[in-house]
Amino acid sequence: MVLLLVLAILAIAAFGAGFVIHWLFIVAAVVALVWLISLFTGGLGRPMRRW
């Protein structure tokens, strides 16, 4: 009985960690996409020109 309880707790913890890590991968992909767009457009690398 105790082993089943431990296995259930481990399964819930693994599910939660997998859910969090999955969302972290999505956030990392979005940040990388924004970085690539800013790299090719020159948005973050150059100082702003003042007219």
FILUM-388124 format. One record per atom (N, C-alpha, C, O): atom name; residue in one letter; residue number from 0; x, y, z. Coordinates in nm, 4 decimals, decimal comma. Layout:
// FILUM-388124
+------+------+-----+----------+----------+----------+
: site : code : pos :     east :    north :       up :
+------+------+-----+----------+----------+----------+
:   CA :    A : NUM :        X :        Y :        Z :
...
+------+------+-----+----------+----------+----------+
This chain:
// FILUM-388124
+------+------+-----+----------+----------+----------+
: site : code : pos :     east :    north :       up :
+------+------+-----+----------+----------+----------+
:    N :    M :   0 :   0,0814 :  -0,1192 :   0,0000 :
:   CA :    M :   0 :   0,0000 :   0,0000 :   0,0000 :
:    C :    M :   0 :   0,0861 :   0,1260 :   0,0000 :
:    O :    M :   0 :   0,0570 :   0,2223 :  -0,0711 :
:    N :    V :   1 :   0,1923 :   0,1244 :   0,0806 :
:   CA :    V :   1 :   0,2815 :   0,2401 :   0,0878 :
:    C :    V :   1 :   0,3535 :   0,2578 :  -0,0456 :
:    O :    V :   1 :   0,3759 :   0,3704 :  -0,0900 :
:    N :    L :   2 :   0,3896 :   0,1469 :  -0,1090 :
:   CA :    L :   2 :   0,4583 :   0,1551 :  -0,2384 :
:    C :    L :   2 :   0,3674 :   0,2175 :  -0,3441 :
:    O :    L :   2 :   0,4135 :   0,2968 :  -0,4261 :
:    N :    L :   3 :   0,2389 :   0,1825 :  -0,3429 :
:   CA :    L :   3 :   0,1447 :   0,2438 :  -0,4369 :
:    C :    L :   3 :   0,1289 :   0,3930 :  -0,4108 :
:    O :    L :   3 :   0,1177 :   0,4717 :  -0,5048 :
:    N :    L :   4 :   0,1280 :   0,4315 :  -0,2861 :
:   CA :    L :   4 :   0,1187 :   0,5732 :  -0,2515 :
:    C :    L :   4 :   0,2428 :   0,6489 :  -0,2990 :
:    O :    L :   4 :   0,2319 :   0,7588 :  -0,3534 :
:    N :    V :   5 :   0,3596 :   0,5902 :  -0,2783 :
:   CA :    V :   5 :   0,4842 :   0,6526 :  -0,3247 :
:    C :    V :   5 :   0,4855 :   0,6623 :  -0,4765 :
:    O :    V :   5 :   0,5275 :   0,7641 :  -0,5315 :
:    N :    L :   6 :   0,4401 :   0,5578 :  -0,5449 :
:   CA :    L :   6 :   0,4342 :   0,5611 :  -0,6904 :
:    C :    L :   6 :   0,3358 :   0,6664 :  -0,7402 :
:    O :    L :   6 :   0,3618 :   0,7326 :  -0,8407 :
:    N :    A :   7 :   0,2235 :   0,6825 :  -0,6712 :
:   CA :    A :   7 :   0,1263 :   0,7847 :  -0,7098 :
:    C :    A :   7 :   0,1847 :   0,9246 :  -0,6916 :
:    O :    A :   7 :   0,1658 :   1,0111 :  -0,7771 :
:    N :    I :   8 :   0,2552 :   0,9472 :  -0,5814 :
:   CA :    I :   8 :   0,3183 :   1,0771 :  -0,5578 :
:    C :    I :   8 :   0,4252 :   1,1042 :  -0,6627 :
:    O :    I :   8 :   0,4354 :   1,2162 :  -0,7126 :
:    N :    L :   9 :   0,5039 :   1,0047 :  -0,6964 :
:   CA :    L :   9 :   0,6066 :   1,0203 :  -0,8000 :
:    C :    L :   9 :   0,5436 :   1,0480 :  -0,9361 :
:    O :    L :   9 :   0,5957 :   1,1287 :  -1,0132 :
:    N :    A :  10 :   0,4336 :   0,9827 :  -0,9658 :
:   CA :    A :  10 :   0,3660 :   1,0052 :  -1,0934 :
:    C :    A :  10 :   0,3105 :   1,1473 :  -1,1015 :
:    O :    A :  10 :   0,3211 :   1,2122 :  -1,2055 :
:    N :    I :  11 :   0,2521 :   1,1951 :  -0,9937 :
:   CA :    I :  11 :   0,1994 :   1,3317 :  -0,9919 :
:    C :    I :  11 :   0,3126 :   1,4326 :  -1,0040 :
:    O :    I :  11 :   0,2994 :   1,5316 :  -1,0760 :
:    N :    A :  12 :   0,4235 :   1,4094 :  -0,9350 :
:   CA :    A :  12 :   0,5379 :   1,4996 :  -0,9430 :
:    C :    A :  12 :   0,5972 :   1,4992 :  -1,0838 :
:    O :    A :  12 :   0,6335 :   1,6047 :  -1,1358 :
:    N :    A :  13 :   0,6073 :   1,3816 :  -1,1458 :
:   CA :    A :  13 :   0,6614 :   1,3744 :  -1,2816 :
:    C :    A :  13 :   0,5684 :   1,4445 :  -1,3810 :
:    O :    A :  13 :   0,6151 :   1,5112 :  -1,4734 :
:    N :    F :  14 :   0,4387 :   1,4295 :  -1,3624 :
:   CA :    F :  14 :   0,3431 :   1,4977 :  -1,4498 :
:    C :    F :  14 :   0,3554 :   1,6489 :  -1,4361 :
:    O :    F :  14 :   0,3566 :   1,7206 :  -1,5362 :
:    N :    G :  15 :   0,3645 :   1,6972 :  -1,3133 :
:   CA :    G :  15 :   0,3792 :   1,8407 :  -1,2900 :
:    C :    G :  15 :   0,5086 :   1,8949 :  -1,3468 :
:    O :    G :  15 :   0,5089 :   2,0014 :  -1,4086 :
:    N :    A :  16 :   0,6181 :   1,8243 :  -1,3274 :
:   CA :    A :  16 :   0,7468 :   1,8685 :  -1,3806 :
:    C :    A :  16 :   0,7454 :   1,8671 :  -1,5330 :
:    O :    A :  16 :   0,8001 :   1,9574 :  -1,5964 :
:    N :    G :  17 :   0,6844 :   1,7670 :  -1,5910 :
:   CA :    G :  17 :   0,6753 :   1,7620 :  -1,7372 :
:    C :    G :  17 :   0,5916 :   1,8755 :  -1,7930 :
:    O :    G :  17 :   0,6233 :   1,9297 :  -1,8989 :
:    N :    F :  18 :   0,4857 :   1,9119 :  -1,7236 :
:   CA :    F :  18 :   0,4015 :   2,0230 :  -1,7662 :
:    C :    F :  18 :   0,4783 :   2,1537 :  -1,7589 :
:    O :    F :  18 :   0,4725 :   2,2344 :  -1,8517 :
:    N :    V :  19 :   0,5507 :   2,1755 :  -1,6491 :
:   CA :    V :  19 :   0,6274 :   2,2989 :  -1,6316 :
:    C :    V :  19 :   0,7406 :   2,3061 :  -1,7328 :
:    O :    V :  19 :   0,7620 :   2,4107 :  -1,7941 :
:    N :    I :  20 :   0,8128 :   2,1971 :  -1,7512 :
:   CA :    I :  20 :   0,9250 :   2,1981 :  -1,8453 :
:    C :    I :  20 :   0,8744 :   2,2195 :  -1,9874 :
:    O :    I :  20 :   0,9402 :   2,2876 :  -2,0661 :
:    N :    H :  21 :   0,7593 :   2,1631 :  -2,0218 :
:   CA :    H :  21 :   0,7026 :   2,1824 :  -2,1549 :
:    C :    H :  21 :   0,6747 :   2,3303 :  -2,1786 :
:    O :    H :  21 :   0,7061 :   2,3832 :  -2,2853 :
:    N :    W :  22 :   0,6163 :   2,3969 :  -2,0803 :
:   CA :    W :  22 :   0,5885 :   2,5399 :  -2,0958 :
:    C :    W :  22 :   0,7159 :   2,6208 :  -2,0990 :
:    O :    W :  22 :   0,7217 :   2,7228 :  -2,1677 :
:    N :    L :  23 :   0,8203 :   2,5780 :  -2,0256 :
:   CA :    L :  23 :   0,9483 :   2,6486 :  -2,0315 :
:    C :    L :  23 :   1,0101 :   2,6367 :  -2,1700 :
:    O :    L :  23 :   1,0718 :   2,7317 :  -2,2181 :
:    N :    F :  24 :   0,9945 :   2,5213 :  -2,2351 :
:   CA :    F :  24 :   1,0449 :   2,5062 :  -2,3719 :
:    C :    F :  24 :   0,9707 :   2,5999 :  -2,4666 :
:    O :    F :  24 :   1,0321 :   2,6576 :  -2,5563 :
:    N :    I :  25 :   0,8409 :   2,6160 :  -2,4484 :
:   CA :    I :  25 :   0,7637 :   2,7063 :  -2,5337 :
:    C :    I :  25 :   0,8087 :   2,8505 :  -2,5121 :
:    O :    I :  25 :   0,8258 :   2,9254 :  -2,6083 :
:    N :    V :  26 :   0,8281 :   2,8898 :  -2,3858 :
:   CA :    V :  26 :   0,8749 :   3,0261 :  -2,3564 :
:    C :    V :  26 :   1,0132 :   3,0488 :  -2,4156 :
:    O :    V :  26 :   1,0397 :   3,1557 :  -2,4707 :
:    N :    A :  27 :   1,1020 :   2,9501 :  -2,4053 :
:   CA :    A :  27 :   1,2363 :   2,9631 :  -2,4615 :
:    C :    A :  27 :   1,2308 :   2,9765 :  -2,6134 :
:    O :    A :  27 :   1,3082 :   3,0527 :  -2,6712 :
:    N :    A :  28 :   1,1414 :   2,9043 :  -2,6782 :
:   CA :    A :  28 :   1,1280 :   2,9150 :  -2,8231 :
:    C :    A :  28 :   1,0769 :   3,0525 :  -2,8638 :
:    O :    A :  28 :   1,1228 :   3,1079 :  -2,9637 :
:    N :    V :  29 :   0,9834 :   3,1081 :  -2,7888 :
:   CA :    V :  29 :   0,9324 :   3,2415 :  -2,8194 :
:    C :    V :  29 :   1,0413 :   3,3466 :  -2,8002 :
:    O :    V :  29 :   1,0552 :   3,4371 :  -2,8825 :
:    N :    V :  30 :   1,1186 :   3,3354 :  -2,6920 :
:   CA :    V :  30 :   1,2276 :   3,4299 :  -2,6676 :
:    C :    V :  30 :   1,3332 :   3,4190 :  -2,7769 :
:    O :    V :  30 :   1,3856 :   3,5208 :  -2,8222 :
:    N :    A :  31 :   1,3652 :   3,2972 :  -2,8198 :
:   CA :    A :  31 :   1,4625 :   3,2793 :  -2,9270 :
:    C :    A :  31 :   1,4108 :   3,3387 :  -3,0580 :
:    O :    A :  31 :   1,4882 :   3,3964 :  -3,1344 :
:    N :    L :  32 :   1,2826 :   3,3254 :  -3,0843 :
:   CA :    L :  32 :   1,2244 :   3,3826 :  -3,2053 :
:    C :    L :  32 :   1,2302 :   3,5350 :  -3,2023 :
:    O :    L :  32 :   1,2627 :   3,5979 :  -3,3030 :
:    N :    V :  33 :   1,1988 :   3,5944 :  -3,0874 :
:   CA :    V :  33 :   1,2075 :   3,7399 :  -3,0739 :
:    C :    V :  33 :   1,3522 :   3,7854 :  -3,0900 :
:    O :    V :  33 :   1,3778 :   3,8882 :  -3,1526 :
:    N :    W :  34 :   1,4468 :   3,7103 :  -3,0344 :
:   CA :    W :  34 :   1,5879 :   3,7445 :  -3,0474 :
:    C :    W :  34 :   1,6322 :   3,7386 :  -3,1936 :
:    O :    W :  34 :   1,7042 :   3,8269 :  -3,2403 :
:    N :    L :  35 :   1,5894 :   3,6348 :  -3,2660 :
:   CA :    L :  35 :   1,6260 :   3,6240 :  -3,4072 :
:    C :    L :  35 :   1,5675 :   3,7378 :  -3,4891 :
:    O :    L :  35 :   1,6351 :   3,7927 :  -3,5761 :
:    N :    I :  36 :   1,4440 :   3,7734 :  -3,4627 :
:   CA :    I :  36 :   1,3817 :   3,8843 :  -3,5357 :
:    C :    I :  36 :   1,4555 :   4,0140 :  -3,5071 :
:    O :    I :  36 :   1,4812 :   4,0923 :  -3,5986 :
:    N :    S :  37 :   1,4899 :   4,0376 :  -3,3812 :
:   CA :    S :  37 :   1,5615 :   4,1600 :  -3,3483 :
:    C :    S :  37 :   1,7032 :   4,1578 :  -3,4032 :
:    O :    S :  37 :   1,7584 :   4,2632 :  -3,4348 :
:    N :    L :  38 :   1,7628 :   4,0411 :  -3,4151 :
:   CA :    L :  38 :   1,8973 :   4,0305 :  -3,4719 :
:    C :    L :  38 :   1,8957 :   4,0679 :  -3,6197 :
:    O :    L :  38 :   1,9816 :   4,1430 :  -3,6658 :
:    N :    F :  39 :   1,7983 :   4,0156 :  -3,6941 :
:   CA :    F :  39 :   1,7938 :   4,0432 :  -3,8380 :
:    C :    F :  39 :   1,7439 :   4,1842 :  -3,8696 :
:    O :    F :  39 :   1,7787 :   4,2395 :  -3,9739 :
:    N :    T :  40 :   1,6646 :   4,2420 :  -3,7828 :
:   CA :    T :  40 :   1,6182 :   4,3779 :  -3,8074 :
:    C :    T :  40 :   1,7096 :   4,4816 :  -3,7447 :
:    O :    T :  40 :   1,6950 :   4,6009 :  -3,7713 :
:    N :    G :  41 :   1,8035 :   4,4380 :  -3,6619 :
:   CA :    G :  41 :   1,8954 :   4,5310 :  -3,5979 :
:    C :    G :  41 :   1,8318 :   4,6106 :  -3,4867 :
:    O :    G :  41 :   1,8745 :   4,7229 :  -3,4597 :
:    N :    G :  42 :   1,7325 :   4,5570 :  -3,4223 :
:   CA :    G :  42 :   1,6574 :   4,6318 :  -3,3225 :
:    C :    G :  42 :   1,7301 :   4,6518 :  -3,1911 :
:    O :    G :  42 :   1,7271 :   4,7619 :  -3,1361 :
:    N :    L :  43 :   1,7954 :   4,5490 :  -3,1391 :
:   CA :    L :  43 :   1,8540 :   4,5606 :  -3,0070 :
:    C :    L :  43 :   2,0040 :   4,5896 :  -3,0115 :
:    O :    L :  43 :   2,0608 :   4,6317 :  -2,9107 :
:    N :    G :  44 :   2,0682 :   4,5686 :  -3,1234 :
:   CA :    G :  44 :   2,2129 :   4,5824 :  -3,1293 :
:    C :    G :  44 :   2,2607 :   4,7250 :  -3,1423 :
:    O :    G :  44 :   2,3646 :   4,7608 :  -3,0869 :
:    N :    R :  45 :   2,1875 :   4,8060 :  -3,2138 :
:   CA :    R :  45 :   2,2305 :   4,9448 :  -3,2411 :
:    C :    R :  45 :   2,1602 :   5,0406 :  -3,1468 :
:    O :    R :  45 :   2,0461 :   5,0177 :  -3,1067 :
:    N :    P :  46 :   2,2295 :   5,1484 :  -3,1119 :
:   CA :    P :  46 :   2,1578 :   5,2520 :  -3,0369 :
:    C :    P :  46 :   2,0580 :   5,3234 :  -3,1264 :
:    O :    P :  46 :   2,0737 :   5,3261 :  -3,2485 :
:    N :    M :  47 :   1,9559 :   5,3809 :  -3,0658 :
:   CA :    M :  47 :   1,8539 :   5,4474 :  -3,1433 :
:    C :    M :  47 :   1,9072 :   5,5782 :  -3,2030 :
:    O :    M :  47 :   1,9804 :   5,6522 :  -3,1372 :
:    N :    R :  48 :   1,8704 :   5,6048 :  -3,3249 :
:   CA :    R :  48 :   1,9089 :   5,7315 :  -3,3877 :
:    C :    R :  48 :   1,8146 :   5,8402 :  -3,3432 :
:    O :    R :  48 :   1,6936 :   5,8192 :  -3,3345 :
:    N :    R :  49 :   1,8698 :   5,9563 :  -3,3150 :
:   CA :    R :  49 :   1,7846 :   6,0692 :  -3,2771 :
:    C :    R :  49 :   1,7884 :   6,1694 :  -3,3887 :
:    O :    R :  49 :   1,8956 :   6,2147 :  -3,4286 :
:    N :    W :  50 :   1,6729 :   6,2045 :  -3,4394 :
:   CA :    W :  50 :   1,6645 :   6,2956 :  -3,5530 :
:    C :    W :  50 :   1,6585 :   6,4372 :  -3,5075 :
:    O :    W :  50 :   1,6511 :   6,5283 :  -3,5900 :
+------+------+-----+----------+----------+----------+
